[in-house]
Amino acid sequence: MLETEIYRLGLDYADRYPKIIQAITAADVEAVAQKYLHPDALDVVAVANQAEAKISVASIEPQKQASAASH
């Protein structure tokens, strides 16, 4: 309730929320993703026991190069 007041969403926001979410289209998500997500500036962070996960920079780097080559 506090956030509803802070952001002035209205007391009926909880009732309106499902319809707001249902109205979001795949095109809406795509547009926002293209605006804010930039694969060329992506940093991959893997937190794991490397001995068990078998993660190495070499296993990630070729994917990054292939992605950059396709743009």
Predicted model as a PDB file, atoms N, CA, C, CB and O in Angstrom, pLDDT in the B-factor column:
MODEL        1                                                                  
ATOM      1  N   MET A   1       0.816  -1.197   0.000  1.00 77.00           N  
ATOM      2  CA  MET A   1       0.000   0.000   0.000  1.00 77.00           C  
ATOM      3  C   MET A   1       0.864   1.266   0.000  1.00 77.00           C  
ATOM      4  CB  MET A   1      -0.931  -0.005   1.205  1.00 77.00           C  
ATOM      5  O   MET A   1       0.507   2.265  -0.625  1.00 77.00           O  
ATOM      6  N   LEU A   2       1.981   1.220   0.692  1.00 86.00           N  
ATOM      7  CA  LEU A   2       2.842   2.393   0.746  1.00 86.00           C  
ATOM      8  C   LEU A   2       3.350   2.763  -0.651  1.00 86.00           C  
ATOM      9  CB  LEU A   2       4.023   2.142   1.693  1.00 86.00           C  
ATOM     10  O   LEU A   2       3.339   3.936  -1.024  1.00 86.00           O  
ATOM     11  N   GLU A   3       3.787   1.780  -1.409  1.00 90.00           N  
ATOM     12  CA  GLU A   3       4.277   2.051  -2.765  1.00 90.00           C  
ATOM     13  C   GLU A   3       3.169   2.616  -3.650  1.00 90.00           C  
ATOM     14  CB  GLU A   3       4.849   0.770  -3.393  1.00 90.00           C  
ATOM     15  O   GLU A   3       3.416   3.483  -4.489  1.00 90.00           O  
ATOM     16  N   THR A   4       1.960   2.127  -3.460  1.00 89.00           N  
ATOM     17  CA  THR A   4       0.829   2.638  -4.229  1.00 89.00           C  
ATOM     18  C   THR A   4       0.636   4.118  -3.960  1.00 89.00           C  
ATOM     19  CB  THR A   4      -0.453   1.864  -3.893  1.00 89.00           C  
ATOM     20  O   THR A   4       0.334   4.889  -4.871  1.00 89.00           O  
ATOM     21  N   GLU A   5       0.811   4.511  -2.714  1.00 89.00           N  
ATOM     22  CA  GLU A   5       0.680   5.926  -2.350  1.00 89.00           C  
ATOM     23  C   GLU A   5       1.872   6.738  -2.853  1.00 89.00           C  
ATOM     24  CB  GLU A   5       0.548   6.075  -0.827  1.00 89.00           C  
ATOM     25  O   GLU A   5       1.699   7.824  -3.406  1.00 89.00           O  
ATOM     26  N   ILE A   6       3.090   6.204  -2.658  1.00 93.00           N  
ATOM     27  CA  ILE A   6       4.297   6.920  -3.081  1.00 93.00           C  
ATOM     28  C   ILE A   6       4.263   7.214  -4.575  1.00 93.00           C  
ATOM     29  CB  ILE A   6       5.552   6.109  -2.735  1.00 93.00           C  
ATOM     30  O   ILE A   6       4.575   8.325  -5.001  1.00 93.00           O  
ATOM     31  N   TYR A   7       3.883   6.214  -5.369  1.00 93.00           N  
ATOM     32  CA  TYR A   7       3.874   6.375  -6.823  1.00 93.00           C  
ATOM     33  C   TYR A   7       2.536   6.869  -7.365  1.00 93.00           C  
ATOM     34  CB  TYR A   7       4.225   5.069  -7.478  1.00 93.00           C  
ATOM     35  O   TYR A   7       2.342   6.957  -8.577  1.00 93.00           O  
ATOM     36  N   ARG A   8       1.624   7.188  -6.464  1.00 92.00           N  
ATOM     37  CA  ARG A   8       0.309   7.729  -6.820  1.00 92.00           C  
ATOM     38  C   ARG A   8      -0.406   6.871  -7.863  1.00 92.00           C  
ATOM     39  CB  ARG A   8       0.455   9.151  -7.341  1.00 92.00           C  
ATOM     40  O   ARG A   8      -0.901   7.372  -8.874  1.00 92.00           O  
ATOM     41  N   LEU A   9      -0.447   5.575  -7.593  1.00 93.00           N  
ATOM     42  CA  LEU A   9      -1.052   4.635  -8.529  1.00 93.00           C  
ATOM     43  C   LEU A   9      -2.564   4.530  -8.367  1.00 93.00           C  
ATOM     44  CB  LEU A   9      -0.433   3.277  -8.357  1.00 93.00           C  
ATOM     45  O   LEU A   9      -3.253   4.018  -9.250  1.00 93.00           O  
ATOM     46  N   GLY A  10      -3.066   5.003  -7.265  1.00 93.00           N  
ATOM     47  CA  GLY A  10      -4.504   4.939  -7.000  1.00 93.00           C  
ATOM     48  C   GLY A  10      -4.843   3.750  -6.134  1.00 93.00           C  
ATOM     49  O   GLY A  10      -4.177   2.715  -6.185  1.00 93.00           O  
ATOM     50  N   LEU A  11      -5.881   3.904  -5.340  1.00 91.00           N  
ATOM     51  CA  LEU A  11      -6.266   2.840  -4.411  1.00 91.00           C  
ATOM     52  C   LEU A  11      -6.786   1.598  -5.129  1.00 91.00           C  
ATOM     53  CB  LEU A  11      -7.323   3.351  -3.451  1.00 91.00           C  
ATOM     54  O   LEU A  11      -6.798   0.512  -4.548  1.00 91.00           O  
ATOM     55  N   ASP A  12      -7.210   1.739  -6.366  1.00 94.00           N  
ATOM     56  CA  ASP A  12      -7.723   0.592  -7.124  1.00 94.00           C  
ATOM     57  C   ASP A  12      -6.629  -0.098  -7.940  1.00 94.00           C  
ATOM     58  CB  ASP A  12      -8.846   1.041  -8.049  1.00 94.00           C  
ATOM     59  O   ASP A  12      -6.932  -0.967  -8.757  1.00 94.00           O  
ATOM     60  N   TYR A  13      -5.372   0.271  -7.734  1.00 94.00           N  
ATOM     61  CA  TYR A  13      -4.271  -0.280  -8.524  1.00 94.00           C  
ATOM     62  C   TYR A  13      -4.210  -1.805  -8.442  1.00 94.00           C  
ATOM     63  CB  TYR A  13      -2.950   0.312  -8.058  1.00 94.00           C  
ATOM     64  O   TYR A  13      -4.009  -2.468  -9.460  1.00 94.00           O  
ATOM     65  N   ALA A  14      -4.378  -2.358  -7.270  1.00 93.00           N  
ATOM     66  CA  ALA A  14      -4.344  -3.825  -7.116  1.00 93.00           C  
ATOM     67  C   ALA A  14      -5.414  -4.488  -7.975  1.00 93.00           C  
ATOM     68  CB  ALA A  14      -4.540  -4.220  -5.637  1.00 93.00           C  
ATOM     69  O   ALA A  14      -5.201  -5.582  -8.498  1.00 93.00           O  
ATOM     70  N   ASP A  15      -6.544  -3.841  -8.120  1.00 96.00           N  
ATOM     71  CA  ASP A  15      -7.610  -4.392  -8.963  1.00 96.00           C  
ATOM     72  C   ASP A  15      -7.296  -4.221 -10.448  1.00 96.00           C  
ATOM     73  CB  ASP A  15      -8.946  -3.720  -8.633  1.00 96.00           C  
ATOM     74  O   ASP A  15      -7.649  -5.076 -11.260  1.00 96.00           O  
ATOM     75  N   ARG A  16      -6.633  -3.119 -10.804  1.00 96.00           N  
ATOM     76  CA  ARG A  16      -6.309  -2.839 -12.207  1.00 96.00           C  
ATOM     77  C   ARG A  16      -5.072  -3.569 -12.702  1.00 96.00           C  
ATOM     78  CB  ARG A  16      -6.115  -1.367 -12.396  1.00 96.00           C  
ATOM     79  O   ARG A  16      -4.913  -3.773 -13.906  1.00 96.00           O  
ATOM     80  N   TYR A  17      -4.194  -3.966 -11.787  1.00 96.00           N  
ATOM     81  CA  TYR A  17      -2.894  -4.558 -12.145  1.00 96.00           C  
ATOM     82  C   TYR A  17      -2.995  -5.741 -13.110  1.00 96.00           C  
ATOM     83  CB  TYR A  17      -2.188  -5.006 -10.897  1.00 96.00           C  
ATOM     84  O   TYR A  17      -2.279  -5.751 -14.111  1.00 96.00           O  
ATOM     85  N   PRO A  18      -3.845  -6.735 -12.857  1.00 97.00           N  
ATOM     86  CA  PRO A  18      -3.907  -7.871 -13.809  1.00 97.00           C  
ATOM     87  C   PRO A  18      -4.226  -7.438 -15.241  1.00 97.00           C  
ATOM     88  CB  PRO A  18      -4.957  -8.877 -13.349  1.00 97.00           C  
ATOM     89  O   PRO A  18      -3.644  -7.968 -16.187  1.00 97.00           O  
ATOM     90  N   LYS A  19      -5.127  -6.499 -15.406  1.00 98.00           N  
ATOM     91  CA  LYS A  19      -5.470  -6.036 -16.757  1.00 98.00           C  
ATOM     92  C   LYS A  19      -4.307  -5.280 -17.386  1.00 98.00           C  
ATOM     93  CB  LYS A  19      -6.718  -5.140 -16.721  1.00 98.00           C  
ATOM     94  O   LYS A  19      -4.075  -5.381 -18.591  1.00 98.00           O  
ATOM     95  N   ILE A  20      -3.576  -4.524 -16.573  1.00 97.00           N  
ATOM     96  CA  ILE A  20      -2.407  -3.796 -17.078  1.00 97.00           C  
ATOM     97  C   ILE A  20      -1.374  -4.785 -17.613  1.00 97.00           C  
ATOM     98  CB  ILE A  20      -1.783  -2.909 -15.964  1.00 97.00           C  
ATOM     99  O   ILE A  20      -0.832  -4.597 -18.702  1.00 97.00           O  
ATOM    100  N   ILE A  21      -1.109  -5.829 -16.848  1.00 97.00           N  
ATOM    101  CA  ILE A  21      -0.125  -6.842 -17.254  1.00 97.00           C  
ATOM    102  C   ILE A  21      -0.608  -7.608 -18.472  1.00 97.00           C  
ATOM    103  CB  ILE A  21       0.158  -7.817 -16.101  1.00 97.00           C  
ATOM    104  O   ILE A  21       0.173  -7.859 -19.391  1.00 97.00           O  
ATOM    105  N   GLN A  22      -1.868  -7.981 -18.498  1.00 98.00           N  
ATOM    106  CA  GLN A  22      -2.415  -8.734 -19.633  1.00 98.00           C  
ATOM    107  C   GLN A  22      -2.403  -7.922 -20.922  1.00 98.00           C  
ATOM    108  CB  GLN A  22      -3.836  -9.181 -19.327  1.00 98.00           C  
ATOM    109  O   GLN A  22      -2.386  -8.489 -22.014  1.00 98.00           O  
ATOM    110  N   ALA A  23      -2.411  -6.612 -20.802  1.00 98.00           N  
ATOM    111  CA  ALA A  23      -2.421  -5.754 -21.995  1.00 98.00           C  
ATOM    112  C   ALA A  23      -1.041  -5.623 -22.634  1.00 98.00           C  
ATOM    113  CB  ALA A  23      -2.943  -4.373 -21.637  1.00 98.00           C  
ATOM    114  O   ALA A  23      -0.933  -5.123 -23.753  1.00 98.00           O  
ATOM    115  N   ILE A  24       0.015  -6.061 -21.948  1.00 98.00           N  
ATOM    116  CA  ILE A  24       1.369  -5.972 -22.496  1.00 98.00           C  
ATOM    117  C   ILE A  24       1.527  -7.020 -23.582  1.00 98.00           C  
ATOM    118  CB  ILE A  24       2.443  -6.162 -21.386  1.00 98.00           C  
ATOM    119  O   ILE A  24       1.245  -8.198 -23.367  1.00 98.00           O  
ATOM    120  N   THR A  25       1.976  -6.588 -24.742  1.00 98.00           N  
ATOM    121  CA  THR A  25       2.132  -7.498 -25.874  1.00 98.00           C  
ATOM    122  C   THR A  25       3.592  -7.904 -26.048  1.00 98.00           C  
ATOM    123  CB  THR A  25       1.608  -6.848 -27.160  1.00 98.00           C  
ATOM    124  O   THR A  25       4.494  -7.306 -25.463  1.00 98.00           O  
ATOM    125  N   ALA A  26       3.800  -8.918 -26.854  1.00 97.00           N  
ATOM    126  CA  ALA A  26       5.164  -9.337 -27.188  1.00 97.00           C  
ATOM    127  C   ALA A  26       5.907  -8.195 -27.878  1.00 97.00           C  
ATOM    128  CB  ALA A  26       5.146 -10.597 -28.094  1.00 97.00           C  
ATOM    129  O   ALA A  26       7.110  -8.025 -27.677  1.00 97.00           O  
ATOM    130  N   ALA A  27       5.206  -7.424 -28.681  1.00 98.00           N  
ATOM    131  CA  ALA A  27       5.821  -6.284 -29.356  1.00 98.00           C  
ATOM    132  C   ALA A  27       6.269  -5.226 -28.348  1.00 98.00           C  
ATOM    133  CB  ALA A  27       4.842  -5.670 -30.367  1.00 98.00           C  
ATOM    134  O   ALA A  27       7.305  -4.588 -28.536  1.00 98.00           O  
ATOM    135  N   ASP A  28       5.489  -5.037 -27.273  1.00 98.00           N  
ATOM    136  CA  ASP A  28       5.867  -4.100 -26.216  1.00 98.00           C  
ATOM    137  C   ASP A  28       7.169  -4.545 -25.554  1.00 98.00           C  
ATOM    138  CB  ASP A  28       4.742  -3.983 -25.165  1.00 98.00           C  
ATOM    139  O   ASP A  28       8.076  -3.743 -25.330  1.00 98.00           O  
ATOM    140  N   VAL A  29       7.242  -5.836 -25.247  1.00 97.00           N  
ATOM    141  CA  VAL A  29       8.438  -6.390 -24.602  1.00 97.00           C  
ATOM    142  C   VAL A  29       9.640  -6.270 -25.531  1.00 97.00           C  
ATOM    143  CB  VAL A  29       8.212  -7.869 -24.204  1.00 97.00           C  
ATOM    144  O   VAL A  29      10.731  -5.906 -25.092  1.00 97.00           O  
ATOM    145  N   GLU A  30       9.448  -6.570 -26.793  1.00 96.00           N  
ATOM    146  CA  GLU A  30      10.522  -6.473 -27.788  1.00 96.00           C  
ATOM    147  C   GLU A  30      11.040  -5.041 -27.908  1.00 96.00           C  
ATOM    148  CB  GLU A  30      10.029  -6.968 -29.155  1.00 96.00           C  
ATOM    149  O   GLU A  30      12.248  -4.815 -27.979  1.00 96.00           O  
ATOM    150  N   ALA A  31      10.124  -4.082 -27.930  1.00 97.00           N  
ATOM    151  CA  ALA A  31      10.525  -2.681 -28.057  1.00 97.00           C  
ATOM    152  C   ALA A  31      11.342  -2.224 -26.853  1.00 97.00           C  
ATOM    153  CB  ALA A  31       9.295  -1.790 -28.219  1.00 97.00           C  
ATOM    154  O   ALA A  31      12.347  -1.530 -27.008  1.00 97.00           O  
ATOM    155  N   VAL A  32      10.920  -2.606 -25.675  1.00 97.00           N  
ATOM    156  CA  VAL A  32      11.651  -2.225 -24.466  1.00 97.00           C  
ATOM    157  C   VAL A  32      13.004  -2.933 -24.427  1.00 97.00           C  
ATOM    158  CB  VAL A  32      10.827  -2.562 -23.198  1.00 97.00           C  
ATOM    159  O   VAL A  32      14.008  -2.328 -24.050  1.00 97.00           O  
ATOM    160  N   ALA A  33      13.037  -4.200 -24.811  1.00 94.00           N  
ATOM    161  CA  ALA A  33      14.299  -4.941 -24.836  1.00 94.00           C  
ATOM    162  C   ALA A  33      15.286  -4.293 -25.802  1.00 94.00           C  
ATOM    163  CB  ALA A  33      14.056  -6.408 -25.230  1.00 94.00           C  
ATOM    164  O   ALA A  33      16.464  -4.142 -25.476  1.00 94.00           O  
ATOM    165  N   GLN A  34      14.816  -3.911 -26.982  1.00 94.00           N  
ATOM    166  CA  GLN A  34      15.709  -3.275 -27.954  1.00 94.00           C  
ATOM    167  C   GLN A  34      16.199  -1.916 -27.466  1.00 94.00           C  
ATOM    168  CB  GLN A  34      15.002  -3.117 -29.297  1.00 94.00           C  
ATOM    169  O   GLN A  34      17.311  -1.499 -27.791  1.00 94.00           O  
ATOM    170  N   LYS A  35      15.374  -1.231 -26.689  1.00 96.00           N  
ATOM    171  CA  LYS A  35      15.758   0.093 -26.187  1.00 96.00           C  
ATOM    172  C   LYS A  35      16.794  -0.014 -25.066  1.00 96.00           C  
ATOM    173  CB  LYS A  35      14.518   0.851 -25.684  1.00 96.00           C  
ATOM    174  O   LYS A  35      17.736   0.777 -25.017  1.00 96.00           O  
ATOM    175  N   TYR A  36      16.626  -0.995 -24.161  1.00 94.00           N  
ATOM    176  CA  TYR A  36      17.449  -1.027 -22.958  1.00 94.00           C  
ATOM    177  C   TYR A  36      18.500  -2.140 -22.899  1.00 94.00           C  
ATOM    178  CB  TYR A  36      16.569  -1.151 -21.792  1.00 94.00           C  
ATOM    179  O   TYR A  36      19.458  -2.027 -22.135  1.00 94.00           O  
ATOM    180  N   LEU A  37      18.348  -3.196 -23.675  1.00 92.00           N  
ATOM    181  CA  LEU A  37      19.305  -4.304 -23.639  1.00 92.00           C  
ATOM    182  C   LEU A  37      20.220  -4.222 -24.848  1.00 92.00           C  
ATOM    183  CB  LEU A  37      18.575  -5.672 -23.601  1.00 92.00           C  
ATOM    184  O   LEU A  37      19.754  -4.230 -25.987  1.00 92.00           O  
ATOM    185  N   HIS A  38      21.502  -4.145 -24.606  1.00 90.00           N  
ATOM    186  CA  HIS A  38      22.475  -3.994 -25.674  1.00 90.00           C  
ATOM    187  C   HIS A  38      23.470  -5.150 -25.602  1.00 90.00           C  
ATOM    188  CB  HIS A  38      23.203  -2.623 -25.577  1.00 90.00           C  
ATOM    189  O   HIS A  38      24.417  -5.090 -24.818  1.00 90.00           O  
ATOM    190  N   PRO A  39      23.279  -6.199 -26.401  1.00 84.00           N  
ATOM    191  CA  PRO A  39      24.135  -7.379 -26.343  1.00 84.00           C  
ATOM    192  C   PRO A  39      25.624  -7.079 -26.516  1.00 84.00           C  
ATOM    193  CB  PRO A  39      23.709  -8.347 -27.391  1.00 84.00           C  
ATOM    194  O   PRO A  39      26.462  -7.779 -25.948  1.00 84.00           O  
ATOM    195  N   ASP A  40      25.956  -6.061 -27.280  1.00 85.00           N  
ATOM    196  CA  ASP A  40      27.365  -5.732 -27.486  1.00 85.00           C  
ATOM    197  C   ASP A  40      28.030  -5.221 -26.217  1.00 85.00           C  
ATOM    198  CB  ASP A  40      27.500  -4.699 -28.581  1.00 85.00           C  
ATOM    199  O   ASP A  40      29.254  -5.267 -26.093  1.00 85.00           O  
ATOM    200  N   ALA A  41      27.231  -4.735 -25.275  1.00 86.00           N  
ATOM    201  CA  ALA A  41      27.761  -4.214 -24.022  1.00 86.00           C  
ATOM    202  C   ALA A  41      27.491  -5.175 -22.867  1.00 86.00           C  
ATOM    203  CB  ALA A  41      27.156  -2.843 -23.720  1.00 86.00           C  
ATOM    204  O   ALA A  41      27.631  -4.803 -21.702  1.00 86.00           O  
ATOM    205  N   LEU A  42      27.112  -6.390 -23.181  1.00 81.00           N  
ATOM    206  CA  LEU A  42      26.747  -7.382 -22.175  1.00 81.00           C  
ATOM    207  C   LEU A  42      27.973  -7.961 -21.498  1.00 81.00           C  
ATOM    208  CB  LEU A  42      25.930  -8.496 -22.801  1.00 81.00           C  
ATOM    209  O   LEU A  42      28.940  -8.333 -22.163  1.00 81.00           O  
ATOM    210  N   ASP A  43      27.935  -8.036 -20.197  1.00 81.00           N  
ATOM    211  CA  ASP A  43      28.967  -8.712 -19.416  1.00 81.00           C  
ATOM    212  C   ASP A  43      28.358  -9.969 -18.829  1.00 81.00           C  
ATOM    213  CB  ASP A  43      29.542  -7.786 -18.295  1.00 81.00           C  
ATOM    214  O   ASP A  43      27.287  -9.920 -18.224  1.00 81.00           O  
ATOM    215  N   VAL A  44      29.025 -11.082 -19.002  1.00 75.00           N  
ATOM    216  CA  VAL A  44      28.553 -12.351 -18.456  1.00 75.00           C  
ATOM    217  C   VAL A  44      29.254 -12.587 -17.135  1.00 75.00           C  
ATOM    218  CB  VAL A  44      28.808 -13.531 -19.445  1.00 75.00           C  
ATOM    219  O   VAL A  44      30.482 -12.545 -17.053  1.00 75.00           O  
ATOM    220  N   VAL A  45      28.470 -12.834 -16.105  1.00 79.00           N  
ATOM    221  CA  VAL A  45      29.016 -13.127 -14.788  1.00 79.00           C  
ATOM    222  C   VAL A  45      28.539 -14.510 -14.397  1.00 79.00           C  
ATOM    223  CB  VAL A  45      28.589 -12.055 -13.730  1.00 79.00           C  
ATOM    224  O   VAL A  45      27.337 -14.762 -14.308  1.00 79.00           O  
ATOM    225  N   ALA A  46      29.481 -15.401 -14.166  1.00 73.00           N  
ATOM    226  CA  ALA A  46      29.154 -16.763 -13.744  1.00 73.00           C  
ATOM    227  C   ALA A  46      29.750 -16.987 -12.368  1.00 73.00           C  
ATOM    228  CB  ALA A  46      29.684 -17.825 -14.763  1.00 73.00           C  
ATOM    229  O   ALA A  46      30.963 -16.904 -12.177  1.00 73.00           O  
ATOM    230  N   VAL A  47      28.884 -17.269 -11.420  1.00 81.00           N  
ATOM    231  CA  VAL A  47      29.329 -17.521 -10.057  1.00 81.00           C  
ATOM    232  C   VAL A  47      29.082 -18.987  -9.772  1.00 81.00           C  
ATOM    233  CB  VAL A  47      28.593 -16.601  -9.020  1.00 81.00           C  
ATOM    234  O   VAL A  47      27.941 -19.436  -9.673  1.00 81.00           O  
ATOM    235  N   ALA A  48      30.179 -19.727  -9.642  1.00 81.00           N  
ATOM    236  CA  ALA A  48      30.054 -21.168  -9.427  1.00 81.00           C  
ATOM    237  C   ALA A  48      31.389 -21.735  -8.998  1.00 81.00           C  
ATOM    238  CB  ALA A  48      29.550 -21.879 -10.699  1.00 81.00           C  
ATOM    239  O   ALA A  48      32.425 -21.081  -9.115  1.00 81.00           O  
ATOM    240  N   ASN A  49      31.351 -22.928  -8.512  1.00 82.00           N  
ATOM    241  CA  ASN A  49      32.580 -23.672  -8.274  1.00 82.00           C  
ATOM    242  C   ASN A  49      33.055 -24.104  -9.659  1.00 82.00           C  
ATOM    243  CB  ASN A  49      32.360 -24.919  -7.288  1.00 82.00           C  
ATOM    244  O   ASN A  49      32.482 -25.015 -10.256  1.00 82.00           O  
ATOM    245  N   GLN A  50      34.097 -23.454 -10.168  1.00 73.00           N  
ATOM    246  CA  GLN A  50      34.520 -23.694 -11.546  1.00 73.00           C  
ATOM    247  C   GLN A  50      34.933 -25.129 -11.799  1.00 73.00           C  
ATOM    248  CB  GLN A  50      35.653 -22.786 -11.896  1.00 73.00           C  
ATOM    249  O   GLN A  50      34.774 -25.631 -12.912  1.00 73.00           O  
ATOM    250  N   ALA A  51      35.461 -25.799 -10.785  1.00 76.00           N  
ATOM    251  CA  ALA A  51      35.849 -27.197 -10.960  1.00 76.00           C  
ATOM    252  C   ALA A  51      34.626 -28.066 -11.235  1.00 76.00           C  
ATOM    253  CB  ALA A  51      36.596 -27.709  -9.719  1.00 76.00           C  
ATOM    254  O   ALA A  51      34.684 -29.001 -12.034  1.00 76.00           O  
ATOM    255  N   GLU A  52      33.518 -27.749 -10.566  1.00 82.00           N  
ATOM    256  CA  GLU A  52      32.296 -28.532 -10.775  1.00 82.00           C  
ATOM    257  C   GLU A  52      31.520 -28.066 -11.998  1.00 82.00           C  
ATOM    258  CB  GLU A  52      31.406 -28.452  -9.546  1.00 82.00           C  
ATOM    259  O   GLU A  52      30.960 -28.886 -12.726  1.00 82.00           O  
ATOM    260  N   ALA A  53      31.482 -26.767 -12.231  1.00 78.00           N  
ATOM    261  CA  ALA A  53      30.688 -26.218 -13.330  1.00 78.00           C  
ATOM    262  C   ALA A  53      31.431 -26.278 -14.659  1.00 78.00           C  
ATOM    263  CB  ALA A  53      30.299 -24.784 -13.026  1.00 78.00           C  
ATOM    264  O   ALA A  53      30.812 -26.207 -15.721  1.00 78.00           O  
ATOM    265  N   LYS A  54      32.738 -26.405 -14.605  1.00 73.00           N  
ATOM    266  CA  LYS A  54      33.573 -26.454 -15.801  1.00 73.00           C  
ATOM    267  C   LYS A  54      33.348 -25.222 -16.685  1.00 73.00           C  
ATOM    268  CB  LYS A  54      33.286 -27.734 -16.596  1.00 73.00           C  
ATOM    269  O   LYS A  54      33.194 -25.325 -17.902  1.00 73.00           O  
ATOM    270  N   ILE A  55      33.333 -24.059 -16.032  1.00 67.00           N  
ATOM    271  CA  ILE A  55      33.167 -22.793 -16.743  1.00 67.00           C  
ATOM    272  C   ILE A  55      34.540 -22.163 -16.918  1.00 67.00           C  
ATOM    273  CB  ILE A  55      32.199 -21.829 -15.977  1.00 67.00           C  
ATOM    274  O   ILE A  55      35.314 -22.070 -15.966  1.00 67.00           O  
ATOM    275  N   SER A  56      34.830 -21.741 -18.111  1.00 68.00           N  
ATOM    276  CA  SER A  56      36.085 -21.038 -18.367  1.00 68.00           C  
ATOM    277  C   SER A  56      35.814 -19.896 -19.331  1.00 68.00           C  
ATOM    278  CB  SER A  56      37.169 -22.002 -18.937  1.00 68.00           C  
ATOM    279  O   SER A  56      34.818 -19.902 -20.054  1.00 68.00           O  
ATOM    280  N   VAL A  57      36.690 -18.937 -19.335  1.00 67.00           N  
ATOM    281  CA  VAL A  57      36.543 -17.809 -20.255  1.00 67.00           C  
ATOM    282  C   VAL A  57      36.549 -18.317 -21.688  1.00 67.00           C  
ATOM    283  CB  VAL A  57      37.672 -16.768 -20.043  1.00 67.00           C  
ATOM    284  O   VAL A  57      35.820 -17.801 -22.535  1.00 67.00           O  
ATOM    285  N   ALA A  58      37.352 -19.309 -21.956  1.00 69.00           N  
ATOM    286  CA  ALA A  58      37.435 -19.857 -23.318  1.00 69.00           C  
ATOM    287  C   ALA A  58      36.095 -20.419 -23.775  1.00 69.00           C  
ATOM    288  CB  ALA A  58      38.507 -20.950 -23.389  1.00 69.00           C  
ATOM    289  O   ALA A  58      35.768 -20.352 -24.960  1.00 69.00           O  
ATOM    290  N   SER A  59      35.315 -20.975 -22.846  1.00 65.00           N  
ATOM    291  CA  SER A  59      34.031 -21.545 -23.248  1.00 65.00           C  
ATOM    292  C   SER A  59      32.982 -20.472 -23.505  1.00 65.00           C  
ATOM    293  CB  SER A  59      33.532 -22.503 -22.184  1.00 65.00           C  
ATOM    294  O   SER A  59      31.988 -20.734 -24.183  1.00 65.00           O  
ATOM    295  N   ILE A  60      33.183 -19.281 -22.983  1.00 64.00           N  
ATOM    296  CA  ILE A  60      32.229 -18.186 -23.167  1.00 64.00           C  
ATOM    297  C   ILE A  60      32.644 -17.273 -24.315  1.00 64.00           C  
ATOM    298  CB  ILE A  60      32.098 -17.375 -21.879  1.00 64.00           C  
ATOM    299  O   ILE A  60      31.793 -16.814 -25.077  1.00 64.00           O  
ATOM    300  N   GLU A  61      33.916 -17.011 -24.446  1.00 63.00           N  
ATOM    301  CA  GLU A  61      34.431 -16.041 -25.408  1.00 63.00           C  
ATOM    302  C   GLU A  61      34.033 -16.334 -26.864  1.00 63.00           C  
ATOM    303  CB  GLU A  61      35.925 -15.992 -25.305  1.00 63.00           C  
ATOM    304  O   GLU A  61      33.656 -15.398 -27.569  1.00 63.00           O  
ATOM    305  N   PRO A  62      34.097 -17.574 -27.347  1.00 52.00           N  
ATOM    306  CA  PRO A  62      33.713 -17.798 -28.753  1.00 52.00           C  
ATOM    307  C   PRO A  62      32.273 -17.404 -29.040  1.00 52.00           C  
ATOM    308  CB  PRO A  62      33.914 -19.253 -29.120  1.00 52.00           C  
ATOM    309  O   PRO A  62      31.977 -16.939 -30.141  1.00 52.00           O  
ATOM    310  N   GLN A  63      31.370 -17.578 -28.083  1.00 55.00           N  
ATOM    311  CA  GLN A  63      29.980 -17.183 -28.286  1.00 55.00           C  
ATOM    312  C   GLN A  63      29.885 -15.679 -28.441  1.00 55.00           C  
ATOM    313  CB  GLN A  63      29.098 -17.659 -27.121  1.00 55.00           C  
ATOM    314  O   GLN A  63      29.117 -15.181 -29.264  1.00 55.00           O  
ATOM    315  N   LYS A  64      30.654 -14.963 -27.660  1.00 51.00           N  
ATOM    316  CA  LYS A  64      30.644 -13.511 -27.742  1.00 51.00           C  
ATOM    317  C   LYS A  64      31.158 -13.062 -29.116  1.00 51.00           C  
ATOM    318  CB  LYS A  64      31.501 -12.896 -26.608  1.00 51.00           C  
ATOM    319  O   LYS A  64      30.589 -12.158 -29.728  1.00 51.00           O  
ATOM    320  N   GLN A  65      32.227 -13.689 -29.595  1.00 50.00           N  
ATOM    321  CA  GLN A  65      32.785 -13.334 -30.899  1.00 50.00           C  
ATOM    322  C   GLN A  65      31.813 -13.664 -32.002  1.00 50.00           C  
ATOM    323  CB  GLN A  65      34.108 -14.052 -31.138  1.00 50.00           C  
ATOM    324  O   GLN A  65      31.666 -12.889 -32.947  1.00 50.00           O  
ATOM    325  N   ALA A  66      31.141 -14.801 -31.904  1.00 48.00           N  
ATOM    326  CA  ALA A  66      30.179 -15.202 -32.931  1.00 48.00           C  
ATOM    327  C   ALA A  66      29.015 -14.235 -32.964  1.00 48.00           C  
ATOM    328  CB  ALA A  66      29.675 -16.629 -32.682  1.00 48.00           C  
ATOM    329  O   ALA A  66      28.515 -13.891 -34.035  1.00 48.00           O  
ATOM    330  N   SER A  67      28.578 -13.790 -31.779  1.00 51.00           N  
ATOM    331  CA  SER A  67      27.480 -12.835 -31.699  1.00 51.00           C  
ATOM    332  C   SER A  67      27.874 -11.501 -32.323  1.00 51.00           C  
ATOM    333  CB  SER A  67      27.052 -12.634 -30.244  1.00 51.00           C  
ATOM    334  O   SER A  67      27.087 -10.893 -33.048  1.00 51.00           O  
ATOM    335  N   ALA A  68      29.081 -11.053 -32.042  1.00 51.00           N  
ATOM    336  CA  ALA A  68      29.544  -9.774 -32.592  1.00 51.00           C  
ATOM    337  C   ALA A  68      29.711  -9.863 -34.108  1.00 51.00           C  
ATOM    338  CB  ALA A  68      30.876  -9.355 -31.936  1.00 51.00           C  
ATOM    339  O   ALA A  68      29.455  -8.891 -34.819  1.00 51.00           O  
ATOM    340  N   ALA A  69      30.134 -11.013 -34.598  1.00 51.00           N  
ATOM    341  CA  ALA A  69      30.327 -11.191 -36.034  1.00 51.00           C  
ATOM    342  C   ALA A  69      29.015 -11.176 -36.789  1.00 51.00           C  
ATOM    343  CB  ALA A  69      31.055 -12.484 -36.306  1.00 51.00           C  
ATOM    344  O   ALA A  69      28.980 -10.798 -37.960  1.00 51.00           O  
ATOM    345  N   SER A  70      27.926 -11.584 -36.133  1.00 52.00           N  
ATOM    346  CA  SER A  70      26.641 -11.644 -36.823  1.00 52.00           C  
ATOM    347  C   SER A  70      25.956 -10.288 -36.910  1.00 52.00           C  
ATOM    348  CB  SER A  70      25.734 -12.622 -36.129  1.00 52.00           C  
ATOM    349  O   SER A  70      24.946 -10.159 -37.602  1.00 52.00           O  
ATOM    350  N   HIS A  71      26.484  -9.263 -36.218  1.00 51.00           N  
ATOM    351  CA  HIS A  71      25.843  -7.937 -36.231  1.00 51.00           C  
ATOM    352  C   HIS A  71      26.449  -7.090 -37.267  1.00 51.00           C  
ATOM    353  CB  HIS A  71      25.946  -7.251 -34.893  1.00 51.00           C  
ATOM    354  O   HIS A  71      26.047  -5.938 -37.436  1.00 51.00           O  
TER     355      HIS A  71                                                      
ENDMDL                                                                          
END                                                                             
